[in-house]
Amino acid sequence: MGDYAFAEPPIVSLMSMSTRPFPVRRIYCVGQNYKDHTKEMGGNPETDQPFFFMKPADAILQNGEIMPYPPGTSDLHHEVELVVAMNMGGKNIAPEKVNDMIFGYAVGLDMTKRDVQNEAKKRGRPWEMAKSFDFSAPCSSITPEMYTGVVAKGKIQCKVNGELRQNADLGDMIWGVPQIVHYLSQLVEVMPGDLIFTGTPAGVGPVVKGDKIEATIAGLEPLLIEIG
């Protein structure tokens, strides 16, 4: 224990099939990476470039837990996403090198206060509080790449109380994982322990207390949470 003003916060980690926990350093998120969702949110998938926002590492909510309905919103939305866990990194990473730097993959939910986000957009303000609040990043355990191989295609879905809300294929992403990491590494140095949420398909929508969310990606551990 270091000589700090108070006890240092615990390391945030995710379980993985490697039996050793994966320590989370940073969480990067890609906005509007599926054409249908980009249109759904008023963007132009033909011209817009990828953009990124962040969530704090301690926004992680472990699989199977209850997510408290957050304060300051009446329009909480689900967004299912493929999560990439990095065990290597660097600056200006060439796309062809990215897949060799991936530890594994998980299923994530980018939970969003949509009313807060929309109001911030209208006023030209940052919408961090719409994305980066407590428990806003539910995530399944990580399936190491050694078991999955490169994940570039496969069904991605989100169900709420058994009702199918989001249904697409990872192959529908505008920018694949190598391109995402390449772009990101030109802005910041990607490091081991970084998680990258890769965007959500169309069909995002509201959830309320008592709702059960099932987020799935073919070949990965399902993510199951309840809104409490």
N, C-alpha and C positions, 0 to 999 in steps of 0.2 A: 504494500500500500504506500503510495507516494505521500509526500508532505504537502498536502493541498489544504485549502481553506475549508473544504468539506469532502466527504467521501466521493470518489470519482464515480460517475454513472457506470452501470454495467454495460458490457459489450453486447450489442444486439446481434443475434445470430439466427440462422435458419438451419434446420436439420437437413441432412442429405443421406442418400443411400450409401455414401462413403463411410458412414458411421461417425465421422467427425463433423461437428457443427461448422457452418460456413459463416465467418464473421462479416457483417455488413458494414462497409465504409460509407458509401454514398448511394443514393437512389436517384437516378436520372430517368426522366420520362420523355417520350417522343409524342408530340401532339399531331393529331390528324394524319395517321399513316395508312388509312384505308380510304379508298376513293368515296365509297358510299357514306362513310362517317364524315369525311371532309365536307361533302355536299350537305350532309345533315346539319353540320355546324356552320354552314355559310361560307366555307372556303372554296378554293379552286385547286383541285388536285393536279391540274395540268401545268400550273405555273408556280404554285407555292413551294418553297424550299423547306426542308425539315427544320423544326425548331424544338427546343428542349426546355423543360422546367424541372424542378427538383422537389423531392419530399425528404424530410429528415429521416435518418436511419431508424429512429425510434418510433416512426409512424407505422412500422411493421406490426401487423396483427397475425398471430400464428393460426395455422389451419385448425378449424374446428371450434374456434373461440367465438364469443358473442361480441359484436361491435356495438358499443353504445351509440345511440342516435346522437349526432353531434349538435352542439348548440349553435345558434345563429343561422339556421336554415330551416326551410319547410319544403325543400326540394332536393333531397339527397339522391344522387344517381349512381348506378353501377356501370363500370367499364371494364370488361374482361380483357386481359392482355397476356401475351407471352413475355416472360421475364428471363433475361439472360444474365447469368452470374459469371463474372470475370475472375480468372485466377492469374492473369497476366495483364499487362497494359503498356502504355507508352503514349508518345505524342505523334501526331501525323501517321497513324497506323494505316498501312496499305490494306485495302479491302481483302486481298488474297491471303493476308496473314491473320485475319480476325478469328477464323474458326479454330485455329490452333491455340487461341488465348482464352477460350471459353471453358469454364469449369463445368457448367451444366445449365439446365433450364427448369423453370417453374411456372406455375399459373398464378397470376396476380390480378387484383382488382384495384383500379385507380378510382377510388371513391371520390365523388365530386359534389360540392355544394353548388348546384347549377344556378340557383337564383343569385348567389353571391358572385359567381363567375360572370353571369350575364350583366349584372349591375356594374361590375368593375370594367367590363368591356365597354359599356356605354359611356362611362366616365373617363375612359382612357387610363385607368389605374391598373397596377399589378393585381393579378388574381391569385396570388399565392395562398391567401387564406381560404380560397375555394378548393384547393388541392392538397395543402400541406398540413392539415389539421391532425389531431391525435387519432391514431388507428385508421388513417386514410389509405394504408397500403397493405391490405390483407394479402398473404402470400402462402402458397403451399410449400412443402418441403422440396428441396432441389433434387432433380434427377440428374446425376452426372452424365456428361457427354459420352463417357465410355459405354454407357448403356443405351443411349439414344442415337448416337451418331449426330450428324448435323441436322438440326431441326429447321426446315425451311418451308415445309408443307404439312398439312394436317388440319383436321376439323378443330375449330375454336368456337365454343358455345357458352352461353350464360342462360341459366334458368332461374326464375324466381317463383318459389312455391310450386315447382314442377312445370311452370309455363315457360316455353322457349322464347327468349327475348332477343338474344344475339346469336347469329348462326353464319359462320363464314369459314374461309380457309386461310391458313397462314400465307399461302401463296398469293393471296390478294393484297398483301402489303405493298405500298408504293415503294418504300425503301426496305430492302432486306437487311438482315442483321449485319452483314459485312459493311454495307453502305452506312448504316446507322452509326456503328462504332467508328468508322472512318471519319464521318462528319463530326462526331462528338470529340474525337481526339485532336481535331484541329482547333477546338475551342478550349479544351481543358486536357490535362494529362489523365488518361484513364488508368486506374490502379486496381490491383487485386482487391477483391472485396466489394467492388462496385456492382450494383444491380442496375439493369437497364430495362425499363418497361417500354415495350416496343409499339404501343398504340393499340387502339380498340376499333373493332368493326362497327357498322351501323346497328341501331337497335337499342342504344342506351336509353335508360328510363328510370323513373323514380322507384324508391323503396321506402317502406315505413316500418315502424316497430313491429316485430313479430315475423317479418318476412325472412324466409330462408333462401339464401343464394347458393347455387351450385355452378361453379365456373370450371370448365373442362377444356383440355387440349389433348388431342390424340397422343397417347404414349406417355403422358405425364400424370403425376398424382393429382386427382381432383381437389379443388379447393371448395370447402363447405363452411359457410359462416351464417350466423343469424344476426339480424338487427335487433338490438335490445333497447 
